[in-house]
Amino acid sequence: MNSKSRQQQVIQAFEDFLSTPLETILQRHLNTQTSVALSLFHDMAANVPAYKAFLAEREINPATIQTLEEFQKLPAIAKQNYILRYPLTDLCRNGQLEACDMIATSSGSSGKPTFWPRFFTDELQIATRFEQIFHDSFYSDTRRTLAVICFTLGTWVGGMFTTNCCRYLASKGYPITVITPGNNKEEILRVVQELGSAFEQVVLLGYPPFLKDVIDTGIASGVEWQQYQIKLVMAGEVFSEEWRSLVGERVGSQNPCYDFASLYGTADAGVLANETPLSIYIRRFLAKNPDAARALFGESRLPTLVQYDPCSRFFEVEDGGLLFSGDNGIPLVRYDILDTGGIISYDAMLQFLAEWGFDPVAALQNESHNSEFRTQHSPRGVHQLPFVYVFGRSNFTVSYFGANIYPENVAVGLEQPIIQEWVTGKFVLQVLEDTDKNRFLSVVVELGAGVEGSEDRRLAIASSILSQLLRLNSEFANYVPLEYQTPQVTLAPMGDFEYFPIGVKHRYTRQLEMGQ
């Protein structure tokens, strides 16, 4: 691409972004006859050297792929069979890495980083996900908003990508001002206290456990969060509705459906989907009705539930795993991100909930007595977009007497009243063997700053975890013999080197290695 056509591409894309109302963008999928994913496939087959080679090796002639049904029979691509197999330049259109203007990294499981180039126009379509949140949830079109970026800055995708997208919203006319302390806790607290009162609301954007840590540290040092009208944008982890309620309470949230939004994001392709007030309202209903959640999702744990725009990211489900197609610096079709989950159409979701006696649209309308959450037709945040639910990587469960136990189940036990005052929320779940080779469920729990461990507290925590496991996980309740159900809880001080080293991404499970 020559510099002139590149300039035109940028001007056109930015003009479209600035001048197209959010509602128009989110309704495109209702009128799109041709498949966006199919068009992307033909573009990649013609212009991306690595994908040309991938198809040629499998003797696939792109000209024979003309329908969505044929498209869905194409082999999936993934990091192992595609991204890591070809040179970075060959993964880009026309083999031109220089056609991208930014590169982010993700840490692979091997520890070797993967590079993800992108161009300005790739960020604009992701900015629409942020616009959904800032417009529909936070009313940032009418409120002076301070956006505090608490994601790690540097080459990792979260910080810089989020910063750029928030600035594009400011260009579109939203009264949003961005500041980037990154994951420096002291700086975040200073920024909020010194600047927060000049705005009508403060949005903290970061990873859920880190934001909770910021809030708890702030409370301990006298920050009055409720005076700043705090909102949270999160990514990277599944959390429970008890967690949302607890954090909401601590910042003085009046309406969790409009004060929080979680992103389903990835370094590979930016933000794929996002929570909406509607999806949060539905998830909160399902959290209180585990039988309905089990009937809908087929598992004893609550996944992240988000909505997506099929014109931006096209999802499919294959063998219980999620595949998506989307345009980026490295365009991807039928890409296997190794997340387990599923998709549910808007109509199917509402029909399912009606069978359980629940109408989330009417409930969302009625719940808010504050008229600003209403419009003539329906509340903000209700769009006929399909839902995708995400359990995350399938290898984070532990198996105990044939029951799959999920970190999410244990987390809810630590988020109960009283217990939550003693702990940080971090824990390590593992199945261990005693000297007689009998297995037992071990949970090592991190105590909060300055909290002393005691036998009474240890027993109370074990009892709380057990009651939530029995309530939420029918496999656990039915498979595990009574005498083996109570977890053996160990209390560890904050920052314990073996289990909770500071500055390292926390893993909530450890697998039993045979022969230990």
N, C-alpha and C positions, 0 to 999 in steps of 0.2 A: 504494500500500500504506500503510495507516495504521500508526502507531507500535506499536500493540498487536500487530498481525499480524506486523510486522517482528520484534518481540521474540520472538514465538513461533517464527518461522522460525529465528532465531539459536539459541534454546535447543534446539529439536529437532535442528538440524543438528549442533550441538556435542555434544549428548548421543549422537547416533548415532556420531559420530566417536570419542568417548571410549570408548564401550561395545562397539563392534563389533571383534572380533579381525581382524587383518590377513588371516589365511587366509580368513575368511568373505567379506571384500570382494573378494579376488582370485579367488574361485570363482564369484562371481555370474554372470559371463558364460557359464559352462557351463550355467546353468539359465534364462537369460533368453530367453524365446520371442519377445516382441515386440521390434522394433528400437528401441533407444534413440535412434538417429539420426532415425528416422521420427517419433517422438514430438516430438523437438526441432524438427524441421521444422514440424510443425503448430502448435506453441506459438509459433514465430517468425512464421509466416504470419498468426497471429491477433493477436499482441501487439507485434511490433516494426515501427514505422512505416516504417523504411527498407526492410525486407525485403518488406513489403506492397507498397510502391511498385516495388521491383525485380521482383517477380512480375507485378504489373499491367502494367508496361511491356512485358513479354514475353508478355502474355496467357496466363499460366499460372493455372489455377484450382486452388488447394490441395486442394480436395475430391477432385480426380481422382487425387491421389497417395496411393495406399493400400498399395502393396507396395514392397519394397526395390528391385525391378527398376525401378519407376517413379521412385523416389527417385534412383536412380543415373543417370537421364537428365536430371535437373535441371541447368540451367547452373551452373557453378562460380562462386563469388564470390571476389574477390581485392581487394587494396588499391585497384587502379586503378578497377575497375568497381563497387565497393561502398563500401569504407571511406572513400575520399577524395571520393566523389560525394555523400554525404549529411551533414547536420549531425550532430555528435557525439550530441546528445540523441536524434535519430531512430534511432540505431543501438542504443539501449538499450531495454529492455522498457518499453512504454507511454510512450515518449518521456521517461522520467524519469532524467536523469543523477544526480539526488539520491538515487536508490535504490542507488547505488554509494557505497562509503565510501573508495575509494582510487583514485588515477589514476597510472599509470606512463607513461613515454614510451619510444619507440624512435626511433632516428635513421634517417630514410628515406634512400634513395640520393641524393635531391635535397638532403639536408642539413636539410630541414624535418622537425621531429619529428612523429610520430603519437602521439595520446593513446589509452591503453587503460585505461578504467575497470574496476573490479572490486569485488565485495563480499566480505565475510568468508567467506561460504559457498563462494565460488569457490576461496578459498585452502585450505579444508579438504580438498577433493577432491585438490588438488595435494599437500597434506601427506602423503597416502597414498603418493605416489611417494617422498617422503623417508623415510617409515616403512619402505618396502620396503628401502631402502638401509641405514638405521640398524639395522633389525632383522635382515635376512637376511645382509647383508654384514659389518656392524661389531659385531653382537651387543650393541648399545647398551642392550638391555633389562636386561643383567646387568653392564655395565661403566660406571663413572663416566666420562662423556665430555665433553670441552671442544670445542664447535663454534666454530671461528674463521672468521667471515665475511670473506672476502678479495675478494668482488665489490665493485665500485664502489657506494658508497652514494649516495643522492640520488634523483632522479626515475627513473633507469634501473631496469629491472625486477629485475635480479639480486639486489642487496643486500637491499632491504627485503622482497621476496617470500620469499627464502631465510630471512632472520631470523625472519619470522613463522611459517613452516612448522616451523622447528626448535623454536620456543617452543610450538607446539601439541603437538608430540611430548612435550615436557616435561610439559605439562598432562595428557597421556594416561598419564603414570607413568614415562616413560623418564628415567633419571638423566642428563639432558643439560643442560649449562649453556652459554649462548650469549654470545659477546663479539664486538663489531663494529668491528675496526680498519679495515674497508674495504680499499682498495688502497694503504694506507700501509705500505710494506715494513718500515721501522724499527719501527713500532708492532706489526706482526705478530710480528716476531722478539722484541721485548720481552715481549709477551703470552705467547708460547710458553715462553720461558725462565723467566719469573717465576711463571706459573700451571700450566704443563704437568705438573710433577711432583706436583701435588695430584690429578691424574686418572689413570685407568688407560689412557686413550688420548686423542689429540688429532686432531680432524678439521679439515683445511683445506679450505674451499670457495671455489673461484674458477676463473678461466680458465686452461687448461693452461699456456700459455707464461709467464703471470705466476707461477703456483705454482712452476714450475721455476726461475724467476728468484729467487723467495723462498728456495727450498731451496739453490740454488747460492750465493747471497749469505750465507746462514746458515752453510754449510760453510766459506766463505772467512773468516768472522769467528768460527769456532770452535764453532758450535752442533752439539751431538751429537744429531742427529735421532733416532737409533735408540732413545734412552732414553725417547722420548715415545710410542712405538707410534703412529706417524703413519698416518692414513688420508686419502684425497683424494676429494673430490666435485667434479666438473668439468662445465663446460658451454661451449658456444659454438664449439668447433672440433673437427674430425676430427684424431686423432693416431694414430701407428703403434703397433704392439705393441712395437717396439724402444724407442720413447719411454717406454712404460709400464714396461718392464723397467729401463731406465736410471734413471728417476726412482725406481722402487721400490728399486733397489740403493742409491741415494744416501740414502734415508731408512731403510734397513734392513728393507724389507718382506720377509716370509717367504712370503707367499701373495698374489700380485697379483690373483687372482680375488676375494679377500675384502677386499683393502686399498684398492681403487679402485672408483669408480662414476662414469660419465659420464651426464649428463642430456641428453635431446633437448628443449631448451626454447626458448621464443619469447615475446617481449613480447606478441604477439597473444593467447596463450591459456595462458600459464604453461608447466608441464612437460607434454610430450605423452607421453613414454616415458622409460625409464631402463635403464641397464645392470644386469644381474644377474650373480651369480657364474656362472650357466650361459651367458649370452650372452658374457661375457668369455672363458670357457673355449673356447667355439666359435670366437670370433674369433682367439684365439691359435693354435688348430689351423689355421685358414684362412691366417693370416699365414705359417705354416711350409709351407703347401701352396698356392702361388699357382695351380696348375692347378685345384684344387678351388674356390678363391675365384672364379676366372674362370668356372667352370661354374655356380656358384651365382648370382653377381651380374652376369655378362655384361660385366665391365669389368676392366681391369688395375690397379685400385686397390682398396684395402680401405675400405669405407664404415664409418661408425658403425653398430654393430649393437646394437639395444635391444629390449626387450619392452614391450608396451603392454596396457592394460586396455580392451577395446572398449566397456565400459559407461561409461567416462570420456571416452575419445577414440576416435572411430570413424574408421579410416583406409580410404582407397580409393586406387587407382592409376589415373591417366588419362594416356595418352600419355607414360609414363615419369616423370610428376610425381606427387607425393604431395598428396592432398586429405585434410582431416580435418574432422570435425564435433565440436563440444563446447560445453558450456554455460559462459558467462562473463558478466562485466558487459556485454560486447558478445557475445551468442551468435553462433555461427558454424556454418553448415552447408555442406558441400562447399567448404571454404575452401582456395584454392590459395596455399600459402605460398612457391611458386617453388623448392622443394627437389626434386631428382631422387632417386629411390630406388624401393623396392618393399616388398611385404609377403609374409611366408611364415608359414603356419600352424605351430603347434608340432609337429604330427605330420609335416607335410611336411619340416620342418627335420631332425627326427630320422631320418626315412627317407632323406633325401639323404645325411646324414653316415654312416649305416649302409652305404650303397653305397660310401663311401670308407673303410670299415673302422674307423669311429670311433663310439664310444658315449659322448657327453659326460656323461650322467648317471652312468654307471658309473665313468667316469674321474674325475669330480669327487668321487665317493664314495671312490674308492681313493687319490686323490692325497694327501688330507690324512690324515696319520698322527695328527693331533691330534683326539682323539675329540670335542672340542667343536664341530667342524665337521659332525658327523654327528647324524642323528636315527634313529629306528628304521627309518623308511621310506626317506627320501632326504635328501641334504644340504640345508641351508638354501639358499634362493635358487633352488629348482627348482619353478616353477609352470607350469601348462599354458597360458601366455599366448602369443598370437601375437607374431611378430617383425616389426619394421619396420627396414629399412636405409636409411641416408641418406647420399648423396654430398655433400649441400650444394648451394649455388647452382651452376647449370651453367656460369656464365660465368667460373669461376675456372680453367679449363683454358687452356693455350696449344696452338695447333696448329702442328706442325713436320713438314714433309714428309707432311702428311696424318695424322700420328699425334697423338692427343690426349695431352698430357703433363700430369700432375697434380702439384700441389705435394706431395701425399703421397708420391709416388715419390722426389722429391728429398730430402724430410725424412729418409727412411730412410738415405740416403747420408751424411747429417750426424750420424746417431745411432750410427755404427759405432765400435768401440773406437779409442782414440787421437784420431780426428777429433773426437769429442764433447768432448774436453778443451780444444779450441782455439776452439770456436764457441758462440754462444748458442742456435743452432737457428733463428734468423731468417734469411731469405734473400729475394731477389726474383728470380723466374724470368721471363725474357722472351725472345722471339725478335727478334733484331736483324739488320740488313743491313750488310755491309761496303761499302767504296767501289765495289766491283764488283757491288753488289746481290745478293751471295750471302748467304743467310740463315745465321745461326749461333745456337746455343742459349747464352744468357748467363745465368749465375747469380752474382748479387752476394751474398756471404756475410758476415754480421756476426761479427767476431771477439769472443771473450770479453774481459772486463775484464783489461787488462794483458797481453794476448797480442799478440805481434809477428807481423806477416805476413812470410812468406818464400816464395821460389819453390818450395822443397821442399814446404812445407805446401800451397801453392796447387795443385801438381800432385797431391799425395796426396788432397786434397779432390775434385778433378776426377775422379780415378780411382775414388774411392769412390762418387761420384754416378753415374758411368757404369756401374759394375758393378751397382748396384741398379736403374737404369733398364732394363738388359738383362735382369735377373732378373725384375723385376716387371711390365714393360710390353712385351707381345709385339708391339704395334703399333710401338713405338719400335724394337725389335730387327729387325723385318721391313721397315718402311717407310723408315727413315732410312739413307741410304748410309753405309758404314763410315767414310769420311773426314769425315763431318759429325756423327758420333755423340758425340765427346768434347766436353763442354760447356766453354765459355770461362769460367773462374771468375775473379772479381775479389774481392779481400778488402777489406772496409771496416771501419774502427774502430767500436767500440761507440758507438751513438748518432749515427752519421753522418747529417748533416742531410738529405742528398738521399734516402737510402734507408731509414734507420732512425731517423726523428725521435722523440725521447722524448715519451711521453704521448699519442701518436696511435695509434689502432687499426691494426695492421700489415696490409698487403695483400701476399700472397705472389706475386702475378702482376701483370705489366703487359702490356697488349696492344700489339702492333706497330701503330703508326699509319702507314698507307701515305703515302709521300711524305716520310718522315722522313729 
